[in-house]
């Protein structure tokens, strides 16, 4: 399944695939690739985790394209992204940005 989402004016393909891993070969729920402008989401994750993962990666994209990642450390960046994701998920925004992607 493939969709497109725009992050601060930058189009990203959202691609759902099985067996998603990071560079260390660890299983992950999702990854954002700023160079290729892709958000990869693990199809092996439950649908509600997939939706939350898209939101999580979009927030990484917002921090990246706004330039804020240049002034905060990686661990702080991840903590901020997790906190915002949790707060927005409670409001149901993870469903709004991925509407219709429960296949």
N, C-alpha and C positions, 0 to 999 in steps of 0.2 A: 504494500500500500504506500502511496506517495501523495503528499500534499505540499502546499507552499504556505509559508507564514512570513510576514514582513516584520523585521525587528529594526526600529528606528530608520526606516527607509531602505533597509537591506533585505532583499528576498532570500529566504532559506528554504531549501527542500526539506521536508520532514519525511524521513524514510524509516519504516518499521521493518526490522529484520530479526531473525532468530540468531541466538548465540553471540550476542554483542559482547565484546571484550575491549579492555583498554590496552595501552601499549605494553603493560606488564602481564597481559593475558589473563587478567582478572575479569570475571563476569561483572557487567555494569548494567544499570537500567537505561542509561542514555549518555550521549556524548554530543557536544557541539563542535563543529569544525569551522573555524572562522575563515580559513583559506578557501575551502571548497563551498562554503556557505550551505552546510548541511547539518541538520539535527537528526541524529540516529537514535532510534528508540528500540529497546529490546522487546521483541514479540513474546519472549518467554516470560515476561513479567505480567502480572494480572492487569486487566484493563484499567482499573483505578490508578495503579502505579504508573502505567503508560501515560495517562492523562497528566498526572502530577509531574512526571518526568519532562514532558514537553514544556510545561510551565517553568520548571526548574532550569532547563536549558535556555529558554527564552530570557529568563532573568540574567543568566550568564551573558547572553548576547547584549542585553541592555547595558550592563556594566562595561562590557568590552567596547561597544560602539559609542558610548558616552565618554569614554576615556578614563573612567573611574578606576579601572583595573591597573592603570599606570601608577596610581598613588596608594593602592592598598596591597597588602601581601596576599599570597595565594590562599593561606589558611583563613585569613580574615574574609577574603572574597567568598570562599565556600560557606563560611558561617553566616554571612549576610544573605547569600542566595538561599540557604536552607531556611533561615528565619522568615524571609519574605515569602518563599514558596509555601511554608506552613500557614502563614497568616492569610494569604490569598486563597489557598485551598479550602480553608474553613468557610470562606465567603462563596465558594463554588466557582471561582474563576478558572480553575483548571478544567472544568467542564465546558466553560464558554469558549475557550480558545481551541478546543479539540472536538467541538460538537460534530457528531456523526462519524467519529473515528473509532467506534467500538467493534470493528470487524475483526 
